[in-house]
């Protein structure tokens, strides 16, 4: 079942995010189970990332193998997964 991951990263800046996504985007786009990614400033401060995956396992594996090793010290995302009932684009 597809899932959406919502990540809140309180101390992530736009500059750090831009550097990381610039390096990781091509790998992410070819990752097993990847569907979509969006990131932007959070109204609570920091940065919010929203991703859709074919399974929670695929999303967690991607994070552990690619994102976690590249996070600067002290940056720990609060990531939560939720089942997707429907999703569509224009």
TIFIDO-884237 format. One record per atom (N, C-alpha, C): atom name; residue number from 1; x, y, z; residue in three letters. Coordinates in pm, whole numbers. Example, Ala and Ser with C-alpha at 12.3 -4.5 7.8 and 13.67 -1.06 7.14 Angstrom:
BEGIN
<atom:N	n:1	xx:1319	yy:-569	zz:780	res:ALA>
<atom:CA	n:1	xx:1230	yy:-450	zz:780	res:ALA>
<atom:C	n:1	xx:1320	yy:-330	zz:780	res:ALA>
<atom:N	n:2	xx:1285	yy:-225	zz:708	res:SER>
<atom:CA	n:2	xx:1367	yy:-106	zz:714	res:SER>
<atom:C	n:2	xx:1290	yy:3	zz:787	res:SER>
//
This chain:
BEGIN
<atom:N	n:1	xx:84	yy:-117	zz:0	res:UNK>
<atom:CA	n:1	xx:0	yy:0	zz:0	res:UNK>
<atom:C	n:1	xx:89	yy:124	zz:0	res:UNK>
<atom:N	n:2	xx:54	yy:220	zz:-82	res:UNK>
<atom:CA	n:2	xx:130	yy:345	zz:-87	res:UNK>
<atom:C	n:2	xx:117	yy:421	zz:45	res:UNK>
<atom:N	n:3	xx:223	yy:493	zz:77	res:UNK>
<atom:CA	n:3	xx:225	yy:574	zz:199	res:UNK>
<atom:C	n:3	xx:278	yy:712	zz:167	res:UNK>
<atom:N	n:4	xx:241	yy:806	zz:253	res:UNK>
<atom:CA	n:4	xx:300	yy:939	zz:248	res:UNK>
<atom:C	n:4	xx:383	yy:956	zz:374	res:UNK>
<atom:N	n:5	xx:502	yy:1013	zz:356	res:UNK>
<atom:CA	n:5	xx:590	yy:1041	zz:469	res:UNK>
<atom:C	n:5	xx:591	yy:1193	zz:486	res:UNK>
<atom:N	n:6	xx:563	yy:1238	zz:607	res:UNK>
<atom:CA	n:6	xx:571	yy:1380	zz:640	res:UNK>
<atom:C	n:6	xx:683	yy:1396	zz:740	res:UNK>
<atom:N	n:7	xx:783	yy:1473	zz:701	res:UNK>
<atom:CA	n:7	xx:898	yy:1495	zz:786	res:UNK>
<atom:C	n:7	xx:910	yy:1641	zz:826	res:UNK>
<atom:N	n:8	xx:922	yy:1665	zz:955	res:UNK>
<atom:CA	n:8	xx:946	yy:1799	zz:1009	res:UNK>
<atom:C	n:8	xx:1090	yy:1803	zz:1056	res:UNK>
<atom:N	n:9	xx:1165	yy:1902	zz:1005	res:UNK>
<atom:CA	n:9	xx:1306	yy:1913	zz:1039	res:UNK>
<atom:C	n:9	xx:1329	yy:2054	zz:1095	res:UNK>
<atom:N	n:10	xx:1319	yy:2065	zz:1226	res:UNK>
<atom:CA	n:10	xx:1315	yy:2196	zz:1291	res:UNK>
<atom:C	n:10	xx:1437	yy:2284	zz:1264	res:UNK>
<atom:N	n:11	xx:1555	yy:2227	zz:1259	res:UNK>
<atom:CA	n:11	xx:1674	yy:2310	zz:1244	res:UNK>
<atom:C	n:11	xx:1739	yy:2298	zz:1105	res:UNK>
<atom:N	n:12	xx:1662	yy:2258	zz:1005	res:UNK>
<atom:CA	n:12	xx:1712	yy:2250	zz:869	res:UNK>
<atom:C	n:12	xx:1685	yy:2383	zz:798	res:UNK>
<atom:N	n:13	xx:1786	yy:2436	zz:733	res:UNK>
<atom:CA	n:13	xx:1771	yy:2562	zz:659	res:UNK>
<atom:C	n:13	xx:1751	yy:2534	zz:511	res:UNK>
<atom:N	n:14	xx:1704	yy:2635	zz:440	res:UNK>
<atom:CA	n:14	xx:1687	yy:2622	zz:295	res:UNK>
<atom:C	n:14	xx:1820	yy:2591	zz:227	res:UNK>
<atom:N	n:15	xx:1926	yy:2651	zz:275	res:UNK>
<atom:CA	n:15	xx:2058	yy:2630	zz:215	res:UNK>
<atom:C	n:15	xx:2104	yy:2484	zz:231	res:UNK>
<atom:N	n:16	xx:2087	yy:2429	zz:351	res:UNK>
<atom:CA	n:16	xx:2126	yy:2289	zz:373	res:UNK>
<atom:C	n:16	xx:2039	yy:2196	zz:288	res:UNK>
<atom:N	n:17	xx:1908	yy:2221	zz:287	res:UNK>
<atom:CA	n:17	xx:1817	yy:2139	zz:207	res:UNK>
<atom:C	n:17	xx:1855	yy:2144	zz:59	res:UNK>
<atom:N	n:18	xx:1879	yy:2264	zz:8	res:UNK>
<atom:CA	n:18	xx:1912	yy:2279	zz:-135	res:UNK>
<atom:C	n:18	xx:2039	yy:2202	zz:-170	res:UNK>
<atom:N	n:19	xx:2138	yy:2206	zz:-84	res:UNK>
<atom:CA	n:19	xx:2260	yy:2131	zz:-110	res:UNK>
<atom:C	n:19	xx:2237	yy:1980	zz:-110	res:UNK>
<atom:N	n:20	xx:2157	yy:1934	zz:-14	res:UNK>
<atom:CA	n:20	xx:2131	yy:1790	zz:-6	res:UNK>
<atom:C	n:20	xx:2046	yy:1742	zz:-121	res:UNK>
<atom:N	n:21	xx:1938	yy:1814	zz:-152	res:UNK>
<atom:CA	n:21	xx:1848	yy:1767	zz:-259	res:UNK>
<atom:C	n:21	xx:1917	yy:1777	zz:-394	res:UNK>
<atom:N	n:22	xx:2006	yy:1875	zz:-409	res:UNK>
<atom:CA	n:22	xx:2080	yy:1886	zz:-534	res:UNK>
<atom:C	n:22	xx:2165	yy:1763	zz:-560	res:UNK>
<atom:N	n:23	xx:2223	yy:1708	zz:-455	res:UNK>
<atom:CA	n:23	xx:2306	yy:1587	zz:-467	res:UNK>
<atom:C	n:23	xx:2224	yy:1459	zz:-472	res:UNK>
<atom:N	n:24	xx:2114	yy:1455	zz:-399	res:UNK>
<atom:CA	n:24	xx:2039	yy:1331	zz:-384	res:UNK>
<atom:C	n:24	xx:1925	yy:1313	zz:-485	res:UNK>
<atom:N	n:25	xx:1883	yy:1419	zz:-552	res:UNK>
<atom:CA	n:25	xx:1766	yy:1410	zz:-640	res:UNK>
<atom:C	n:25	xx:1776	yy:1299	zz:-744	res:UNK>
<atom:N	n:26	xx:1887	yy:1288	zz:-819	res:UNK>
<atom:CA	n:26	xx:1892	yy:1181	zz:-921	res:UNK>
<atom:C	n:26	xx:1883	yy:1041	zz:-860	res:UNK>
<atom:N	n:27	xx:1942	yy:1023	zz:-743	res:UNK>
<atom:CA	n:27	xx:1938	yy:893	zz:-675	res:UNK>
<atom:C	n:27	xx:1795	yy:868	zz:-625	res:UNK>
<atom:N	n:28	xx:1732	yy:970	zz:-570	res:UNK>
<atom:CA	n:28	xx:1596	yy:957	zz:-519	res:UNK>
<atom:C	n:28	xx:1500	yy:920	zz:-632	res:UNK>
<atom:N	n:29	xx:1513	yy:987	zz:-745	res:UNK>
<atom:CA	n:29	xx:1421	yy:961	zz:-856	res:UNK>
<atom:C	n:29	xx:1428	yy:817	zz:-908	res:UNK>
<atom:N	n:30	xx:1540	yy:750	zz:-887	res:UNK>
<atom:CA	n:30	xx:1552	yy:612	zz:-933	res:UNK>
<atom:C	n:30	xx:1541	yy:511	zz:-818	res:UNK>
<atom:N	n:31	xx:1508	yy:558	zz:-698	res:UNK>
<atom:CA	n:31	xx:1499	yy:470	zz:-582	res:UNK>
<atom:C	n:31	xx:1379	yy:375	zz:-593	res:UNK>
<atom:N	n:32	xx:1398	yy:255	zz:-544	res:UNK>
<atom:CA	n:32	xx:1290	yy:156	zz:-540	res:UNK>
<atom:C	n:32	xx:1172	yy:211	zz:-460	res:UNK>
<atom:N	n:33	xx:1054	yy:212	zz:-522	res:UNK>
<atom:CA	n:33	xx:932	yy:252	zz:-454	res:UNK>
<atom:C	n:33	xx:904	yy:401	zz:-449	res:UNK>
<atom:N	n:34	xx:995	yy:484	zz:-501	res:UNK>
<atom:CA	n:34	xx:975	yy:629	zz:-494	res:UNK>
<atom:C	n:34	xx:863	yy:672	zz:-587	res:UNK>
<atom:N	n:35	xx:775	yy:761	zz:-538	res:UNK>
<atom:CA	n:35	xx:666	yy:817	zz:-619	res:UNK>
<atom:C	n:35	xx:682	yy:967	zz:-634	res:UNK>
<atom:N	n:36	xx:697	yy:1041	zz:-522	res:UNK>
<atom:CA	n:36	xx:707	yy:1187	zz:-533	res:UNK>
<atom:C	n:36	xx:775	yy:1247	zz:-411	res:UNK>
<atom:N	n:37	xx:821	yy:1371	zz:-427	res:UNK>
<atom:CA	n:37	xx:889	yy:1445	zz:-320	res:UNK>
<atom:C	n:37	xx:852	yy:1592	zz:-330	res:UNK>
<atom:N	n:38	xx:832	yy:1655	zz:-215	res:UNK>
<atom:CA	n:38	xx:813	yy:1799	zz:-207	res:UNK>
<atom:C	n:38	xx:877	yy:1847	zz:-78	res:UNK>
<atom:N	n:39	xx:937	yy:1964	zz:-82	res:UNK>
<atom:CA	n:39	xx:997	yy:2021	zz:38	res:UNK>
<atom:C	n:39	xx:981	yy:2170	zz:39	res:UNK>
<atom:N	n:40	xx:967	yy:2228	zz:157	res:UNK>
<atom:CA	n:40	xx:954	yy:2372	zz:170	res:UNK>
<atom:C	n:40	xx:955	yy:2415	zz:315	res:UNK>
<atom:N	n:41	xx:956	yy:2546	zz:336	res:UNK>
<atom:CA	n:41	xx:959	yy:2596	zz:473	res:UNK>
<atom:C	n:41	xx:833	yy:2555	zz:550	res:UNK>
<atom:N	n:42	xx:852	yy:2521	zz:676	res:UNK>
<atom:CA	n:42	xx:741	yy:2482	zz:761	res:UNK>
<atom:C	n:42	xx:686	yy:2605	zz:833	res:UNK>
<atom:N	n:43	xx:555	yy:2613	zz:848	res:UNK>
<atom:CA	n:43	xx:500	yy:2726	zz:923	res:UNK>
<atom:C	n:43	xx:545	yy:2727	zz:1069	res:UNK>
<atom:N	n:44	xx:592	yy:2612	zz:1118	res:UNK>
<atom:CA	n:44	xx:641	yy:2601	zz:1255	res:UNK>
<atom:C	n:44	xx:789	yy:2633	zz:1267	res:UNK>
<atom:N	n:45	xx:852	yy:2669	zz:1155	res:UNK>
<atom:CA	n:45	xx:996	yy:2692	zz:1152	res:UNK>
<atom:C	n:45	xx:1065	yy:2568	zz:1099	res:UNK>
<atom:N	n:46	xx:1185	yy:2585	zz:1049	res:UNK>
<atom:CA	n:46	xx:1257	yy:2473	zz:991	res:UNK>
<atom:C	n:46	xx:1204	yy:2439	zz:853	res:UNK>
<atom:N	n:47	xx:1206	yy:2311	zz:822	res:UNK>
<atom:CA	n:47	xx:1173	yy:2266	zz:687	res:UNK>
<atom:C	n:47	xx:1081	yy:2146	zz:695	res:UNK>
<atom:N	n:48	xx:992	yy:2133	zz:599	res:UNK>
<atom:CA	n:48	xx:900	yy:2019	zz:594	res:UNK>
<atom:C	n:48	xx:923	yy:1946	zz:463	res:UNK>
<atom:N	n:49	xx:930	yy:1814	zz:470	res:UNK>
<atom:CA	n:49	xx:946	yy:1730	zz:352	res:UNK>
<atom:C	n:49	xx:829	yy:1633	zz:347	res:UNK>
<atom:N	n:50	xx:771	yy:1619	zz:229	res:UNK>
<atom:CA	n:50	xx:660	yy:1526	zz:208	res:UNK>
<atom:C	n:50	xx:697	yy:1437	zz:90	res:UNK>
<atom:N	n:51	xx:694	yy:1307	zz:114	res:UNK>
<atom:CA	n:51	xx:725	yy:1212	zz:9	res:UNK>
<atom:C	n:51	xx:618	yy:1105	zz:2	res:UNK>
<atom:N	n:52	xx:598	yy:1050	zz:-118	res:UNK>
<atom:CA	n:52	xx:509	yy:938	zz:-136	res:UNK>
<atom:C	n:52	xx:592	yy:819	zz:-184	res:UNK>
<atom:N	n:53	xx:566	yy:704	zz:-121	res:UNK>
<atom:CA	n:53	xx:639	yy:581	zz:-150	res:UNK>
<atom:C	n:53	xx:540	yy:467	zz:-173	res:UNK>
<atom:N	n:54	xx:584	yy:366	zz:-247	res:UNK>
<atom:CA	n:54	xx:501	yy:248	zz:-268	res:UNK>
<atom:C	n:54	xx:482	yy:171	zz:-139	res:UNK>
<atom:N	n:55	xx:579	yy:183	zz:-46	res:UNK>
<atom:CA	n:55	xx:565	yy:118	zz:85	res:UNK>
<atom:C	n:55	xx:648	yy:195	zz:188	res:UNK>
<atom:N	n:56	xx:611	yy:179	zz:313	res:UNK>
<atom:CA	n:56	xx:687	yy:239	zz:422	res:UNK>
<atom:C	n:56	xx:829	yy:183	zz:425	res:UNK>
<atom:N	n:57	xx:843	yy:56	zz:397	res:UNK>
<atom:CA	n:57	xx:975	yy:-7	zz:397	res:UNK>
<atom:C	n:57	xx:1067	yy:59	zz:294	res:UNK>
<atom:N	n:58	xx:1015	yy:89	zz:174	res:UNK>
<atom:CA	n:58	xx:1095	yy:155	zz:72	res:UNK>
<atom:C	n:58	xx:1141	yy:293	zz:119	res:UNK>
<atom:N	n:59	xx:1051	yy:369	zz:179	res:UNK>
<atom:CA	n:59	xx:1085	yy:503	zz:228	res:UNK>
<atom:C	n:59	xx:1188	yy:499	zz:339	res:UNK>
<atom:N	n:60	xx:1171	yy:406	zz:431	res:UNK>
<atom:CA	n:60	xx:1266	yy:394	zz:542	res:UNK>
<atom:C	n:60	xx:1404	yy:349	zz:493	res:UNK>
<atom:N	n:61	xx:1407	yy:257	zz:399	res:UNK>
<atom:CA	n:61	xx:1535	yy:210	zz:345	res:UNK>
<atom:C	n:61	xx:1607	yy:324	zz:274	res:UNK>
<atom:N	n:62	xx:1535	yy:403	zz:196	res:UNK>
<atom:CA	n:62	xx:1596	yy:519	zz:128	res:UNK>
<atom:C	n:62	xx:1658	yy:614	zz:230	res:UNK>
<atom:N	n:63	xx:1583	yy:647	zz:333	res:UNK>
<atom:CA	n:63	xx:1632	yy:740	zz:435	res:UNK>
<atom:C	n:63	xx:1759	yy:687	zz:501	res:UNK>
<atom:N	n:64	xx:1756	yy:563	zz:545	res:UNK>
<atom:CA	n:64	xx:1869	yy:505	zz:616	res:UNK>
<atom:C	n:64	xx:1994	yy:496	zz:529	res:UNK>
<atom:N	n:65	xx:1977	yy:464	zz:402	res:UNK>
<atom:CA	n:65	xx:2092	yy:445	zz:313	res:UNK>
<atom:C	n:65	xx:2145	yy:574	zz:251	res:UNK>
<atom:N	n:66	xx:2058	yy:674	zz:232	res:UNK>
<atom:CA	n:66	xx:2099	yy:791	zz:155	res:UNK>
<atom:C	n:66	xx:2091	yy:924	zz:229	res:UNK>
<atom:N	n:67	xx:1987	yy:943	zz:307	res:UNK>
<atom:CA	n:67	xx:1970	yy:1072	zz:373	res:UNK>
<atom:C	n:67	xx:2044	yy:1078	zz:505	res:UNK>
<atom:N	n:68	xx:2018	yy:984	zz:591	res:UNK>
<atom:CA	n:68	xx:2076	yy:984	zz:726	res:UNK>
<atom:C	n:68	xx:2228	yy:1001	zz:724	res:UNK>
<atom:N	n:69	xx:2302	yy:930	zz:637	res:UNK>
<atom:CA	n:69	xx:2448	yy:948	zz:637	res:UNK>
<atom:C	n:69	xx:2494	yy:1086	zz:591	res:UNK>
<atom:N	n:70	xx:2406	yy:1162	zz:526	res:UNK>
<atom:CA	n:70	xx:2442	yy:1294	zz:474	res:UNK>
<atom:C	n:70	xx:2389	yy:1410	zz:556	res:UNK>
<atom:N	n:71	xx:2316	yy:1381	zz:663	res:UNK>
<atom:CA	n:71	xx:2263	yy:1489	zz:747	res:UNK>
<atom:C	n:71	xx:2375	yy:1551	zz:831	res:UNK>
<atom:N	n:72	xx:2378	yy:1683	zz:839	res:UNK>
<atom:CA	n:72	xx:2475	yy:1747	zz:929	res:UNK>
<atom:C	n:72	xx:2447	yy:1708	zz:1075	res:UNK>
<atom:N	n:73	xx:2550	yy:1714	zz:1158	res:UNK>
<atom:CA	n:73	xx:2534	yy:1685	zz:1300	res:UNK>
<atom:C	n:73	xx:2423	yy:1770	zz:1360	res:UNK>
<atom:N	n:74	xx:2343	yy:1709	zz:1444	res:UNK>
<atom:CA	n:74	xx:2239	yy:1782	zz:1515	res:UNK>
<atom:C	n:74	xx:2107	yy:1794	zz:1441	res:UNK>
<atom:N	n:75	xx:2100	yy:1748	zz:1317	res:UNK>
<atom:CA	n:75	xx:1975	yy:1755	zz:1241	res:UNK>
<atom:C	n:75	xx:1911	yy:1617	zz:1242	res:UNK>
<atom:N	n:76	xx:1795	yy:1609	zz:1308	res:UNK>
<atom:CA	n:76	xx:1724	yy:1482	zz:1323	res:UNK>
<atom:C	n:76	xx:1578	yy:1504	zz:1282	res:UNK>
<atom:N	n:77	xx:1540	yy:1458	zz:1164	res:UNK>
<atom:CA	n:77	xx:1402	yy:1476	zz:1119	res:UNK>
<atom:C	n:77	xx:1303	yy:1396	zz:1203	res:UNK>
<atom:N	n:78	xx:1186	yy:1454	zz:1224	res:UNK>
<atom:CA	n:78	xx:1073	yy:1382	zz:1283	res:UNK>
<atom:C	n:78	xx:990	yy:1334	zz:1164	res:UNK>
<atom:N	n:79	xx:999	yy:1204	zz:1133	res:UNK>
<atom:CA	n:79	xx:936	yy:1148	zz:1014	res:UNK>
<atom:C	n:79	xx:821	yy:1057	zz:1054	res:UNK>
<atom:N	n:80	xx:706	yy:1075	zz:990	res:UNK>
<atom:CA	n:80	xx:589	yy:991	zz:1017	res:UNK>
<atom:C	n:80	xx:532	yy:943	zz:885	res:UNK>
<atom:N	n:81	xx:484	yy:819	zz:884	res:UNK>
<atom:CA	n:81	xx:425	yy:759	zz:764	res:UNK>
<atom:C	n:81	xx:276	yy:739	zz:785	res:UNK>
<atom:N	n:82	xx:199	yy:762	zz:675	res:UNK>
<atom:CA	n:82	xx:55	yy:747	zz:679	res:UNK>
<atom:C	n:82	xx:10	yy:676	zz:552	res:UNK>
<atom:N	n:83	xx:-90	yy:587	zz:560	res:UNK>
<atom:CA	n:83	xx:-139	yy:520	zz:441	res:UNK>
<atom:C	n:83	xx:-207	yy:620	zz:346	res:UNK>
<atom:N	n:84	xx:-197	yy:592	zz:218	res:UNK>
<atom:CA	n:84	xx:-259	yy:677	zz:116	res:UNK>
<atom:C	n:84	xx:-381	yy:605	zz:60	res:UNK>
<atom:N	n:85	xx:-493	yy:673	zz:63	res:UNK>
<atom:CA	n:85	xx:-615	yy:619	zz:5	res:UNK>
<atom:C	n:85	xx:-623	yy:655	zz:-143	res:UNK>
<atom:N	n:86	xx:-591	yy:780	zz:-175	res:UNK>
<atom:CA	n:86	xx:-591	yy:824	zz:-315	res:UNK>
<atom:C	n:86	xx:-492	yy:937	zz:-332	res:UNK>
<atom:N	n:87	xx:-440	yy:947	zz:-452	res:UNK>
<atom:CA	n:87	xx:-348	yy:1055	zz:-487	res:UNK>
<atom:C	n:87	xx:-360	yy:1079	zz:-636	res:UNK>
<atom:N	n:88	xx:-352	yy:1205	zz:-677	res:UNK>
<atom:CA	n:88	xx:-361	yy:1236	zz:-820	res:UNK>
<atom:C	n:88	xx:-297	yy:1373	zz:-845	res:UNK>
<atom:N	n:89	xx:-267	yy:1400	zz:-969	res:UNK>
<atom:CA	n:89	xx:-216	yy:1530	zz:-1010	res:UNK>
<atom:C	n:89	xx:-304	yy:1583	zz:-1122	res:UNK>
<atom:N	n:90	xx:-282	yy:1708	zz:-1157	res:UNK>
<atom:CA	n:90	xx:-366	yy:1767	zz:-1262	res:UNK>
<atom:C	n:90	xx:-331	yy:1714	zz:-1399	res:UNK>
//
